[in-house]
């Protein structure tokens, strides 16, 4: 009988602590803002980070909070 081994895949967001994740999101928001200006969307930020919007919303209530923190 073979032993089964579980493999866990952790995303970058899951490996970061709260402050690291917040800083990464804010850095990326600035980067996307410099490209798109005020027309940036949460989708743009999530795509640039390769993470879901849901993950971003666990850190920030909305785009306004993220932009004015």
C-alpha positions in Angstrom: 0.0 0.0 0.0 1.3 3.4 -0.9 1.4 6.2 1.6 -0.5 9.2 0.5 1.3 12.5 0.8 -0.6 15.8 0.8 0.8 18.7 -1.0 -0.2 22.2 -0.1 0.1 25.1 -2.5 0.3 28.4 -0.8 -0.1 31.6 -2.7 2.2 34.6 -2.0 -0.7 36.3 -0.2 -1.1 33.3 2.1 2.6 33.3 3.0 2.7 37.0 3.9 1.7 38.4 7.2 -0.9 41.2 7.3 1.5 44.1 7.1 3.5 42.6 4.2 0.3 41.9 2.3 -1.0 45.4 2.9 2.3 46.9 1.7 2.4 44.7 -1.4 -1.2 45.8 -2.3 -0.4 49.4 -1.8 2.8 49.3 -3.8 1.0 47.6 -6.6 -1.9 50.1 -6.4 0.7 52.9 -7.0 2.2 51.0 -9.9 -1.2 50.5 -11.5 -2.3 54.1 -10.8 0.8 55.3 -12.6 -0.2 53.3 -15.7 -4.0 53.9 -15.7 -4.6 56.9 -13.5 -7.9 57.3 -11.8 -9.5 54.7 -14.1 -7.8 51.9 -12.3 -10.1 49.1 -11.0 -9.8 46.5 -8.3 -9.6 44.0 -11.1 -6.5 45.8 -12.5 -4.8 45.6 -9.1 -5.8 42.0 -8.5 -4.5 41.0 -12.0 -1.2 42.8 -11.4 -0.8 41.0 -8.1 -2.0 37.6 -9.4 -4.5 37.3 -6.6 -8.2 37.5 -6.2 -10.1 40.7 -5.4 -11.5 38.8 -2.4 -8.0 38.7 -0.9 -7.6 42.4 -1.4 -11.0 43.0 0.2 -9.8 41.1 3.3 -7.3 43.9 3.8 -9.2 46.9 2.6 -12.9 47.6 2.8 -13.0 49.3 -0.6 -10.9 51.1 -3.2 -11.4 54.4 -1.4 -9.9 53.1 1.9 -7.0 51.6 -0.1 -6.2 54.9 -1.9 -6.5 57.1 1.2 -4.7 55.0 3.8 
